[in-house]
Amino acid sequence: MVEATIIQPNCSVEQALTQNELSADTETIRVLGFPKHLFEFHVEIERKFLENRETTMSVTVDLLTGTNMKNDIYPDLESRSLSSTSLLNPRVDDSVAAEKAHSQVRRRVNSWYKTYRTPQITIRRDDLVFKLFWLVPFSTNSTVSLIDTITGEVSAHDIELNDTPRIEDTSKIE
């Protein structure tokens, strides 16, 4: 077991099962953690004719795909003991994640505000966290449904547990 920081779930597994009309013994439900890097930025915008403006922005970078998105708020976090096999390993380096998040904030600021000079963007807070999903087995136990612990919605149905992607023609890979 490892101590991991997670994004706090918004519902219980029982609520999610009921909401999605699924049934499963809670003993058979497993957890899968996707690595994310959360950033909160402090932005100071100097404006020529208007009063200077200060704001904060929060961005999440997916450490598996490198994609990022702006958050409405910095999510609540909690610490939880999880099996190390339940947590996926990050593929994106922390410095790359920070650069992607900074670029996202810079683009947002440039599109939202008229600035006189380059805004000062500083990291106020950053955390390596895991977003959890519940793996709910079907009656056959060879396939599962993936339920997002934050929204309580099913993200994927009928996923084969031992299904590994196979590449038929490696000549097409660049």
Phi, psi and omega per residue, in radians:
M1 nan 2.434 3.080
V2 -2.146 2.623 3.090
E3 -1.505 2.091 -3.086
A4 -2.193 2.536 3.034
T5 -1.568 2.234 -3.103
I6 -2.153 2.786 2.979
I7 -1.349 2.206 -3.036
Q8 -1.046 2.189 3.102
P9 -1.106 2.585 3.136
N10 -1.692 -0.120 3.116
C11 -2.602 2.900 3.092
S12 -1.559 2.874 3.127
V13 -1.098 -0.622 3.122
E14 -1.123 -0.746 3.104
Q15 -1.101 -0.733 -3.135
A16 -1.139 -0.710 3.117
L17 -1.103 -0.780 3.133
T18 -1.123 -0.808 -3.132
Q19 -1.011 -0.636 -3.077
N20 -1.746 0.137 3.120
E21 0.959 0.802 3.086
L22 -2.006 2.700 3.053
S23 -2.333 2.422 3.117
A24 -2.884 2.626 3.044
D25 -1.254 2.216 -3.084
T26 -1.067 -0.332 3.093
E27 -1.246 -0.412 -3.098
T28 -1.617 -0.153 -3.110
I29 -1.425 2.292 3.141
R30 -1.951 2.929 -3.136
V31 -2.037 2.477 3.077
L32 -2.268 2.220 -3.086
G33 -1.881 2.159 3.090
F34 -1.701 2.241 -3.088
P35 -1.294 2.366 3.107
K36 -2.361 2.684 3.015
H37 -2.093 2.046 3.140
L38 -1.667 2.401 3.089
F39 -2.267 2.480 2.949
E40 -2.142 2.189 -3.093
F41 -1.923 2.493 2.970
H42 -1.765 2.219 -3.073
V43 -2.096 2.186 3.051
E44 -1.945 2.119 -3.074
I45 -1.996 2.032 3.089
E46 -1.549 2.211 -3.130
R47 -2.109 2.564 -3.004
K48 -1.259 -0.885 -3.046
F49 -1.864 -0.192 3.141
L50 -1.946 2.895 3.096
E51 -1.134 2.502 3.103
N52 -1.034 2.668 -3.073
R53 -2.188 2.474 3.057
E54 -2.141 2.428 3.132
T55 -2.628 2.937 3.038
T56 -2.145 2.608 3.079
M57 -2.413 2.524 3.131
S58 -2.057 2.374 -3.119
V59 -2.341 2.459 3.035
T60 -1.966 2.290 3.059
V61 -1.942 2.175 3.082
D62 -1.317 2.094 -3.072
L63 -1.450 0.060 3.014
L64 -1.694 -0.725 -3.053
T65 -1.868 -0.359 -3.097
G66 1.480 0.012 3.106
T67 -1.319 2.700 3.122
N68 -2.350 2.800 3.086
M69 -2.650 2.647 3.121
K70 -1.388 2.418 3.071
N71 -1.700 2.620 3.006
D72 -1.200 -0.746 3.107
I73 -2.457 2.836 3.023
Y74 -1.306 2.128 -3.029
P75 -1.199 2.752 3.051
D76 -1.273 2.430 -3.092
L77 -2.072 2.712 3.030
E78 -2.575 2.801 3.128
S79 -1.744 2.450 -3.107
R80 -2.582 2.510 3.063
S81 -1.478 2.134 -3.131
L82 -2.318 2.721 3.056
S83 -1.182 2.421 -3.136
S84 -1.127 -0.417 3.090
T85 -1.331 -0.208 3.107
S86 -1.499 -0.196 -3.069
L87 -1.879 2.195 3.105
L88 -1.342 2.541 3.141
N89 -1.419 2.394 3.103
P90 -1.127 2.554 3.069
R91 -1.897 -0.276 -3.092
V92 -1.844 2.299 3.139
D93 -1.199 2.623 -3.133
D94 -1.039 -0.684 -3.132
S95 -1.183 -0.627 3.073
V96 -1.171 -0.713 3.109
A97 -1.082 -0.752 3.129
A98 -1.115 -0.693 3.114
E99 -1.136 -0.744 3.121
K100 -1.118 -0.736 3.136
A101 -1.152 -0.756 3.130
H102 -1.070 -0.731 3.110
S103 -1.102 -0.690 3.107
Q104 -1.065 -0.796 3.142
V105 -1.141 -0.763 3.139
R106 -1.044 -0.757 3.096
R107 -1.101 -0.746 3.128
R108 -1.094 -0.803 -3.133
V109 -1.081 -0.780 -3.134
N110 -1.124 -0.544 -3.137
S111 -1.503 -0.412 -3.095
W112 -1.637 -0.569 -2.984
Y113 -2.170 2.572 2.964
K114 -1.553 2.140 -3.070
T115 -2.056 2.597 3.111
Y116 -1.531 -0.701 3.107
R117 -2.284 2.996 3.117
T118 -1.087 2.205 -3.139
P119 -1.108 2.600 3.047
Q120 -1.573 2.068 -3.106
I121 -2.065 2.050 3.140
T122 -2.220 2.550 3.102
I123 -1.341 2.142 3.109
R124 -1.602 -0.624 -3.065
R125 -2.716 2.473 3.013
D126 -2.592 2.480 -3.095
D127 -2.475 2.406 2.960
L128 -1.548 2.066 -3.056
V129 -2.318 3.024 3.054
F130 -2.164 2.339 3.006
K131 -1.652 2.172 -3.043
L132 -1.622 2.585 3.012
F133 -2.273 2.518 3.044
W134 -1.618 2.321 3.043
L135 -1.699 1.873 -3.083
V136 -1.801 2.015 -3.105
P137 -1.251 2.560 2.990
F138 -1.426 3.119 -3.096
S139 -1.086 -0.475 -3.131
T140 -1.391 -0.307 -3.109
N141 1.147 0.062 3.077
S142 -1.731 -0.233 3.079
T143 -2.212 2.720 -3.119
V144 -2.368 2.827 2.932
S145 -1.858 2.557 -3.140
L146 -1.881 2.083 -3.121
I147 -1.994 2.224 3.104
D148 -1.238 2.200 -3.106
T149 -1.311 -0.245 -3.138
I150 -1.552 -0.846 -3.117
T151 -1.577 -0.399 -3.079
G152 1.361 0.111 -3.101
E153 -1.679 2.666 3.082
V154 -1.271 2.178 3.120
S155 -1.583 -0.523 3.139
A156 -2.728 2.533 3.107
H157 -1.991 2.683 2.984
D158 0.918 0.867 3.088
I159 -1.551 2.257 3.083
E160 -1.267 2.264 3.139
L161 -1.170 -0.670 -3.100
N162 -1.798 0.317 -3.113
D163 -1.430 1.946 3.098
T164 -1.889 2.368 3.139
P165 -1.103 2.412 3.109
R166 -2.056 2.424 3.106
I167 -1.792 2.014 -3.081
E168 -1.344 -0.750 -3.053
D169 -2.187 1.775 -3.081
T170 -1.313 -0.203 -3.135
S171 -1.232 -0.330 -3.129
K172 -1.493 -0.121 -3.119
I173 -1.448 2.276 3.139
E174 -1.750 nan nan
